[in-house]
Amino acid sequence: MKLIANDICYVGVNDRRKQLFENLWPLPYGVSYNSYLIRGEKTILIDTVDVCFSEIFFRKIDEALNGRTLDFLIINHMEPDHSGSIRLLRRKYPEMRIIGNKLTFGMLAGYYSITGGLHEVKDGDTLETGSHTLRFHTAPMVHWPEVMFTYDETDGILFSADAFGTYGALDGGVVDTEINTARYWDEMVRYYSNIVGKYGNPVQKALQKLSGVDIRMICSTHGPVWSEQRTKAVGIYDRLSRYEGLDGVTIVYGSRYGHAEQMAETIASALSAGGVREIVVHNASNSHASHILRDLFNYRAVIIGCPTYSNHVFPEIDALLAKIEVREIKNRLFGCFGTFTWAGAAVKRLAAFGEAMKWETVGAPVEQKQNISTEAQCVELGKAMAQRLRM
């Protein structure tokens, strides 16, 4: 239990055991499940934690309540890493009222068979609890349909569900003023690209809804509480949700015997010679898609290449293309290259992918047969992309 503002306590937990978030995305630094308790005239818990950590969670709640009961639970997000302890919490505090919206309660019944003791709120509704006035803002599809934000008008604190969250456990401190936040920014971009990426328009609508709201602190359900650096956190989500890339290039390649790899190296060298300083090169067989997606969201240009494999694209590249399509990444500059031995298909399919994504194709696609040199064409592709980035 940790006091983060006046009578508001952090009662979240760290998960340093899980290796893959959603059983998909690597967690080299772990992850936190954040929950907050307001101790005013009424006691109000905002979200819970993964059920695996319920014993630690309840111990923190008991300490924060100091003999009092729990009056309200606000559910901002029903994903099980945040709602998993609700059933046990209701057993512990049977008189507790649960606050959520209509979609919340449908999921609450479906996941945990809880249908009673509910208080439904709509967008813009408020809850007066004596020393605190809480206003609710629905934020559908950020990144589930039932998501809402709870804004404490008294202290200017936004409880933002998964928005503005990051991967990474909290190493001692909770508020950004207490910790070195350097490693969380890359993890925020990776979290956004992996989890929220498809929903740029809903994120923009939520940000517009919050424009003009006096936000002095952001309490997400993952990662640090943003106080001094809240503007930076909002800025990152704003940029990513507008699909605005930084001036840089992500090169992704698949390669069986090293020919496509050498093409990627030549293109990267030409980009550097053309003045591009932000260049990231990923071998799709070694780099996890989580990190590749982070860089695709982060940078304005992408160049993808691979060999033809069974008259298709290399399997690891094919899997990546599907993940990109799902996220509907917009406004990218695109180049492609590939290799073949007897029948070329990869470059044709990569070019069609760029068109389907409505990305701007830069330079001519480069296709290498066997080991016949295409160095000059690779250099031209790199030069063309570098020149386009300067425009």
N, C-alpha and C positions, 0 to 999 in steps of 0.2 A: 504494500500500500504506500502511495506517495502523493503528497499534496502538490497539485500543479497550479491551482489558482483559488484563492479565497477558500471556499468550502467544497472544492471539487477535487476528488481523489482519482488517481490512476490505479486501477486494480487489474490491469492486463497481465499477460504472461508471455514468456519467451518459449519458442519451440526450436531447440537446437538438435532435435532428433530426426525430424523429417528431412529426407534428401531431395524429394521432388514435390513442389507445390502443385496441387491438383493432380498429383501423380504424373506430371508432365515437365515442370520447369525446375531446373536445379536451384538449390538453396545453399550456396557455399557459406553464407553468413547466417543461416537460419532465418526465422521470421518471427514477428511478434503478433499476437492477437490482442488488440487493445479494447479495453472496457473502462468506463468512467462512472464514478458515483458522485452524485450531487447530494450534499448533506445540508439541506436547508430546513424549513419547517416541515417539508416532506422529503423523504429520501427517494432518490430517483437513480436507477441504474440504466446506463445506456449501452446496449448490446452485451453479449456474453462472450464466451470463448469456446474453442474446440473442447468437446466433452472429455478428451484424454487428459485435459489439465483442470478438470472441474474441482478436484480436491484442493489444489493450490489456490485456485480462483476463489472458492468459498472461504478459505482461510483469510484471504485478503479482504473479502467483503465483511466478514465477521469483525476483523480488526477495525475497518473503517466505520462500521455501524456502531461499534462500541456499545452493544446491548440493545440498540434500537431495531425495529423491524424494517423491512423493505416495503415501501408504499407503491412504487411504480417501476415497471420495466419498460423502457422505450426500445423498440426494435427498428433500427434504421436499415438493417440488411439481414435477409434470411439465409444467406449462404451458411452451410453447416459449420464452417470454421468460426463463425460469429454467433450462430444460434444454437450450437450443439449442446449447451448446458441449460437450455430453457426448461426442459422437462424436469430436470433435477431441481432447478431453481424454484419452479412452481410448487414442487413437493415440500421444499424447505420453507417457502413463504406462501402458503395457500391463499392468503387474502390479498396478495399482490395483484394490482391492476396492470394489465399489459396494454401498452399504447402502440398503435400501428395504423396502417391504412388498409383499405379493403383487400388489396392484393397480398399484403402481409398476412392477413388472417386466413386467406385461402391456403397459403403455404404453411402456416402454423398448424392448421388442422391436418394438412397432408403429411407433413413431416413428423409431428409430435402429438397428434390427436387432441390438441388443446382448442376448445371452442368457447370456453366460458371465462368470465372475468376480464373482458376485453373493452377497450375504449378506442373507438375508431376516430381518426382525424383525417382531415382533407387538407389539400394544399392551402397554406396561409393560415390555418387554424393555430390557436395559441392555447397553452396550458399555464394557468396561474398557480404558483405553488408558494405564495407568500413572498419570499425574498428573490424568487426567480420567475421570469416570464420566458417561456419556451415557445418558439414559433417553428412550425413544421413546413418544410419545403419539399414537395415531391420531386424526385430526380430520376424518372423512369429510364431504364436502360443505361444507367451508370453504375454498374453494368448489368444489373438484373432489373426486371420490370417493377418490382415493389420498392426499390431503393428510395429512401428519403433522407434529407438532412434535418438535423435539429439545431436551431440557433438559439443560444442563450442571450437574450436581449440585455440582461443585467450585466454580464461580464464581457459581451462581445465575442463569445466563443462559438465556433461552428463545429459541430460534431458531424463529420462529413462521410460516414460510412467508408467505403473503400477509396473514394476519391482522395487524391493527394497522398495516397499510400505508397509504400515501398517494400521491397524485400529487405531482409536484414533484421536480426534480433537487436534488442536494445541492450547495449553493454554498459549497464550501470545507470546512466542518466535516462531521462524520458523526454524532457523539453530540449529543443535545439540549443538553447543557451548553455546547457550542461554537458554537451557532447561535441566531439569532432564529427561534423556531418558530411565530410568530404566523400566518403564511400557510398553514402545514400543516394547521391544524385544520379549516378549511373544506374543504380538499382531501381530508382524511381522510373527512369526511362524504360528499363527492361520490364518492370512490372506493368507499366502502361501498355507497352507494345504487346506483351504476352496476354494480358488479362482484359484490358479495356479497349485495345486498339481498334476494333471494328466500330466502336460507338462514338466516333468523333462528333457527329451532329448532336446527339443527346448531351454530350459533355459541354458543347458550346451553349446549348439551351440552358443547362444548369448554371453555367458561369454567367450568362446574361441575367438569369433570375436573381443571382446574388450580387450583381453590379449595384453599387450604391449602399449595400449592407456594410455596416461598420464591423469588419472582422478583425479582431485583435489577436486571435489564436485559432489554429485549426487542429482539431483532434480527429485524426483519421483512425481507422481500425487496424492499420498496419504501419509500423515505422514510427519515427519521432513525432512528437507534438511540435507543430510549426508555430513559433512565436516571432522571433526577430527575422526569420527567413521565410515567413509565410508568403510574401510577395513573390519570391523566387519560385516557391512550390507551385503557386497558382500560375505563374508565367510559363513554367514547363508544361503543365497540363493544357494551358491555352494554346501554346505552340504546337504540341503534338496533336491535339484534337482538331487543329486546322490543317494538319498534314504539312506543316511548314518545316522543311528540312534545312539544316545548316549547310553551308557551302563545303561539301565534302563528298567522297565517293566510297560506296561499299562495293567491293568486288567479291563475288561468291563463285567458286568453281567446284566442279566435281572432276576427278581425274582417276583413271585406272592405272596408267603406265607413265604419267608425268608429262604428256604432251600438252594437255589443257592447262596444267599447272604452269608450264613455261610460258604459255600464251598470257596467262593472268599476270605473271611476273613482268613480262614485257609491257603490258598495258599499264601496270602500276608505275613502272619506271617512266613511261611517257607522260603519265599524269603528273608525276613529280617534276619532271623537266618542264612541264607546262605551267608550273606554279601552284599546283594543288598541294596543300599541306595536310589536309585531313583525308587520309586514305586508309581504309581498313580492308584487309584481305582475309577471307575466310575459306578454308577447305571444308566443304560441306560434309565430308566424311569424319572430320575431327571436331569442328565447331558445332556446339549444340544450337539448334534452331532458335532457342531462347535468346542467345547473344546475337545471332544474325538478324533476327527481327528487331532487336534493340537498335542496331546500326542502320537498318533500313528505315526505321522511323526517324532516326536522328539526322540522317544525311540526305541531301537533295538528289543525288545521283546514284544509280545502281547499275552495275555491269555484271551479267551472269553468263557463265560458260560451262560447257561439259561435253563429253563424248556422246555420240549416238550409242544407245544401248537397247538391243532388241527392237530396233526401229522406233525407238522412243528416246526420251532424255534419260540421263543417268539417274538411277532411282532416288538417291539422296537429294538431288536437285528437284526431281519431280515432287517429292514430299514437301520440300520447302515451298515450291510454287503454290501448292494447295493451301498452305498456311498463309501465304501472302494474299491469295485470292479471298480467303475467309475474312481477312482484316480489311479488305477493300482500301488498301493504301493508295492515296491519291497524289497527283502533282509531282511525279518523279520523272527525272531524265533517265533514259534507258539505253543501254548498249548490250550487245550479246556476241558470243563467239562459241565455237565448238569444233570438235574433231570427228573424223570417221575413217574407217578403213576401206569399206567397199560400197556402202550406201549411206548417204548423209540424211539425217532426219532431225537431229537435235537443234540445229540453228533455225531451221524452218519453224519448229515448234516453239522455240524460245521467242522468236520474232512475233509469232501469233499471240503468245502470252502477253508481250508488251502492248500489242494492239488492243487485246481484250481488256487490259487494265487501263487503257486510255492514257498511257504514258507517252511522253514525247521521245521518239527514237532519235538518237544522236549518232552520227557516223554510220558507216556501212557495217553490217554484220560480217564477222570474219569466220571463215570456215576452212579448216586445215584437213587435207587428205593425207592420211598416214603421217609421215614425218617430213613432208614437203614444206619448206619454210614459208610462214606467213608473217614473219617478223615485221616487215614493212607495213602490212595492213594493220597489225596490232598497234604499232606505233601511231598510225594515223587515227585509229579509234581512240587511243588515249589522248592524242592532241586535240581531236575534235571535241571530246568531253571537257577537257580543260578549258578550251576556248568558249564553249557554251556556258560553263559555270561563271565565266567572267562577264557575261552579257547581263 
